[in-house]
Structures are given as structure tokens and as C-alpha cells.
């Protein structure tokens, strides 16, 4: 029985990995369950034993793409309650996911207007848990007095993750004109974001910035 369960789990993983490849190369509309099954090395009957539709496979593929970050943020002990440290860790995890699934992400961006409403809903629902983790963290930080109470965490999270997405797209397309590393970009994003949401004054080396005006 254990071998059967293990085999079933491995088949599911192969199907999700194959779906990720096929969606990335053919697009959501062009991908077929037959092609996904072929790439996974199984027949369509086996595919439908695990997933009742292409839409379910799409959802599983997206959920798998964000699983690393969601799992890492499931445990409150991971958070140090230091905004810079925590957001840098989040940004690194998020960037890892973006880079690992670059082709799939570019496919979704390119086909966004052509996706059926059901598929768009699946994408939104699958991505929601990851964003909610950061929203929850910012809300807790507001209660602790670390984050401005007037900040709306929902657009703030969209802005933060949007910066990271834009950076990945530019780097992978070789569009960056200046010679800075991925880590430099992440640190800059975190620094700018934390300075914008924090209740503490701007500082350099923990010393408040003061400037005399002429």
C-alpha cells in the first residue's frame, strides 16, 4: 500500500512538472491534457485520475510555484519581527520562485487578456495565500507600532512584490543598463519599502538623519 501511495505521489509531481513546461511553451490556451500526459510519460486516463481538468492542473501548477514561500512563512517563528531582516528573507524566497518559474510567469503575463474567467480566478486564488502571509505580517507589525497605522497593507504588498517581479523580468531579459547584482536589487527594494512603511525615522547606521536647511 505504501509503495502504491508513493508511486501515486510521484506521478502527481511528474504531471505538475510536465504541466508547468507545457503551459510555459504553449500557453494556457494551447496546452492540452494529451500533451501534458505525453511529456509526463503517462496516458490521459492517468492524468484524469489525478486531475479532473486542465484548469485543476493549472491551479496545482501555480500553487506548486508558490509553495516554497508559503511553507516558509507558515511558521511564525520564522519572523524575527525586524522589518528589514524579515522582508529581505521574504524577498529572497519570492525571487527564488520567480526565477524558477520565469517562463510560466511570462506566459501568464502575455496571455492575461486571453485567459478565460475561470482560469484567471484560479490564478488569483492560488496566489492569494502567499500575499496574505505578508499582509498578515504587516498588520501585526502595525499593532506592534513598527508600521505606519495609516498604511493599507494590501496595495503595499502588491507594490513590494511588483518591484521584485519587475526586477526579475528585467534581469532575465538583459534589460538592466547598470552593473548591479540581484542581491543589490533586493536590498534596495527592501530598503526603499521599509523606509516608506516604517514608523521610525530615516537613519544611517542607526543614527537619525538630520539636515540643516539654508
C-alpha positions as CSV (number, residue, x, y, z in Angstrom):
1,X,0.0,0.0,0.0
2,X,2.8,2.4,0.9
3,X,4.5,1.8,-2.5
4,X,1.2,2.5,-4.3
5,X,0.8,5.8,-2.4
6,X,4.4,6.8,-3.1
7,X,4.0,5.9,-6.8
8,X,0.8,7.9,-7.0
9,X,2.5,10.9,-5.4
10,X,5.5,10.7,-7.8
11,X,3.1,10.6,-10.7
12,X,1.3,13.7,-9.5
13,X,4.6,15.5,-9.2
14,X,5.6,14.5,-12.7
15,X,2.2,15.7,-14.0
16,X,2.6,19.1,-12.3
17,X,6.2,19.5,-13.6
18,X,5.1,18.5,-17.1
19,X,2.1,20.9,-17.0
20,X,4.5,23.7,-16.0
21,X,6.7,23.0,-19.0
22,X,3.7,22.7,-21.4
23,X,1.9,25.8,-20.1
24,X,5.2,27.8,-20.4
25,X,5.8,26.7,-24.0
26,X,2.3,26.5,-25.5
27,X,0.4,28.9,-23.3
28,X,-2.8,28.2,-21.2
29,X,-5.0,28.0,-24.3
30,X,-2.6,26.0,-26.4
31,X,-1.7,23.4,-23.7
32,X,-3.7,20.2,-23.9
33,X,-4.1,17.4,-21.4
34,X,-2.9,15.0,-24.1
35,X,0.4,16.9,-24.5
36,X,0.9,17.2,-20.7
37,X,0.4,13.5,-20.3
38,X,2.9,12.8,-23.1
39,X,5.5,15.0,-21.5
40,X,4.9,13.4,-18.1
41,X,5.2,9.9,-19.7
42,X,1.7,8.7,-18.8
43,X,-1.6,8.4,-20.6
44,X,-4.5,10.8,-20.3
45,X,-6.5,8.3,-18.2
46,X,-3.8,8.5,-15.6
47,X,-3.8,12.3,-15.8
48,X,-7.5,12.4,-15.2
49,X,-7.2,10.1,-12.2
50,X,-5.2,12.9,-10.5
51,X,-6.7,16.0,-12.1
52,X,-10.3,16.2,-13.4
53,X,-9.5,19.1,-15.8
54,X,-6.8,21.2,-17.3
55,X,-7.9,24.0,-15.0
56,X,-7.2,21.9,-12.0
57,X,-3.7,21.2,-13.3
58,X,-3.2,24.9,-13.9
59,X,-4.2,25.6,-10.3
60,X,-1.9,22.9,-9.0
61,X,1.0,24.3,-11.1
62,X,0.6,27.8,-9.7
63,X,0.2,26.5,-6.1
64,X,3.4,24.5,-6.6
65,X,5.2,27.5,-7.8
66,X,4.5,29.5,-4.6
67,X,4.8,26.5,-2.2
68,X,8.3,27.4,-1.2
69,X,7.4,30.8,0.1
70,X,4.1,29.8,1.6
71,X,5.6,26.9,3.5
72,X,8.5,29.1,4.8
73,X,6.0,31.7,6.1
74,X,3.6,29.2,7.7
75,X,5.6,29.3,10.9
76,X,5.6,32.5,13.0
77,X,9.0,31.6,14.5
78,X,10.5,32.3,11.1
79,X,9.7,36.0,11.6
80,X,12.3,37.9,13.7
81,X,10.0,41.0,14.0
82,X,12.7,43.1,12.4
83,X,11.2,44.6,9.3
84,X,14.4,44.7,7.2
85,X,15.5,41.2,8.1
86,X,12.1,39.6,7.6
87,X,11.3,41.4,4.4
88,X,14.7,40.6,2.9
89,X,14.1,36.9,3.7
90,X,10.6,37.1,2.1
91,X,12.1,38.9,-0.9
92,X,14.8,36.3,-1.4
93,X,12.2,33.5,-1.2
94,X,9.9,35.3,-3.6
95,X,12.6,36.0,-6.1
96,X,13.7,32.3,-6.0
97,X,10.1,31.3,-7.0
98,X,10.1,34.0,-9.7
99,X,13.4,32.8,-11.3
100,X,12.4,29.2,-11.1
101,X,9.2,29.8,-13.0
102,X,10.2,32.6,-15.3
103,X,8.8,31.0,-18.4
104,X,5.5,30.2,-16.9
105,X,5.2,33.7,-15.4
106,X,5.9,35.3,-18.8
107,X,3.3,33.1,-20.4
108,X,0.7,34.2,-17.9
109,X,1.6,37.9,-18.4
110,X,1.5,37.5,-22.2
111,X,-1.9,35.7,-22.2
112,X,-3.6,37.7,-19.3
113,X,-6.2,39.2,-21.6
114,X,-7.0,35.9,-23.3
115,X,-7.4,33.8,-20.2
116,X,-10.9,32.5,-19.6
117,X,-12.5,34.0,-16.5
118,X,-12.3,30.6,-14.7
119,X,-8.5,30.4,-15.3
120,X,-8.0,34.0,-14.1
121,X,-9.9,33.1,-10.9
122,X,-7.7,30.0,-10.4
123,X,-4.5,32.1,-10.7
124,X,-5.8,34.7,-8.3
125,X,-6.9,32.1,-5.7
126,X,-3.7,30.1,-6.0
127,X,-1.5,33.2,-5.5
128,X,-3.6,34.6,-2.6
129,X,-2.1,32.6,0.4
130,X,1.4,33.9,-0.3
131,X,0.3,37.5,-0.4
132,X,-2.0,37.0,2.7
133,X,1.1,35.9,4.7
134,X,2.8,39.2,4.1
135,X,-0.3,41.2,4.6
136,X,-0.8,39.5,8.0
137,X,2.8,40.2,8.9
138,X,2.4,43.9,8.1
139,X,-0.9,44.1,10.1
140,X,0.8,42.5,13.1
141,X,3.7,45.0,12.7
142,X,1.1,47.8,12.8
143,X,-0.2,46.6,16.1
144,X,3.4,46.5,17.4
145,X,3.9,50.1,16.3
146,X,6.6,49.3,13.7
147,X,4.5,50.0,10.6
148,X,2.5,53.2,10.0
149,X,-1.1,52.8,11.1
150,X,-2.4,54.6,8.1
151,X,-0.8,52.2,5.7
152,X,-3.1,49.9,3.7
153,X,-1.1,46.6,3.6
154,X,-2.9,45.2,0.5
155,X,-1.6,47.7,-2.1
156,X,1.7,47.9,-0.2
157,X,2.2,44.1,-0.7
158,X,1.2,44.4,-4.3
159,X,3.8,47.2,-4.7
160,X,6.5,45.3,-3.0
161,X,6.1,42.0,-4.9
162,X,5.6,44.1,-8.1
163,X,9.1,45.6,-7.6
164,X,10.6,42.1,-7.3
165,X,8.7,40.8,-10.3
166,X,9.9,43.8,-12.4
167,X,13.5,43.2,-11.3
168,X,13.3,39.5,-12.3
169,X,11.8,40.3,-15.7
170,X,14.4,43.0,-16.5
171,X,17.4,40.8,-15.4
172,X,16.2,37.8,-17.3
173,X,15.7,39.9,-20.5
174,X,19.1,41.6,-20.0
175,X,17.4,45.0,-19.9
176,X,19.4,46.3,-16.9
177,X,21.8,49.1,-18.1
178,X,23.8,49.2,-14.8
179,X,26.1,46.6,-13.3
180,X,24.4,45.6,-10.0
181,X,23.6,42.2,-8.7
182,X,20.3,40.6,-7.9
183,X,21.1,40.9,-4.2
184,X,21.8,44.6,-4.6
185,X,18.4,45.0,-6.2
186,X,16.6,43.0,-3.5
187,X,18.4,45.0,-0.7
188,X,17.4,48.3,-2.4
189,X,13.8,47.2,-2.8
190,X,13.6,46.3,0.9
191,X,15.3,49.5,2.0
192,X,13.0,51.7,0.0
193,X,9.9,49.8,1.1
194,X,10.8,49.7,4.8
195,X,11.6,53.4,4.8
196,X,8.2,54.1,3.3
197,X,6.2,52.0,5.7
198,X,8.1,52.2,9.0
199,X,7.2,54.5,11.9
200,X,10.8,55.0,12.8
201,X,12.7,58.0,11.3
202,X,15.1,57.5,8.4
203,X,18.5,56.6,9.6
204,X,22.0,55.7,8.5
205,X,23.9,53.2,10.8
206,X,21.1,53.5,13.3
207,X,21.7,57.3,13.7
208,X,18.8,59.6,12.8
209,X,19.3,61.7,9.8
210,X,19.4,65.5,10.4
211,X,19.9,68.2,7.9
212,X,20.1,71.9,8.2
213,X,18.3,73.9,5.6
214,X,19.8,77.1,4.2
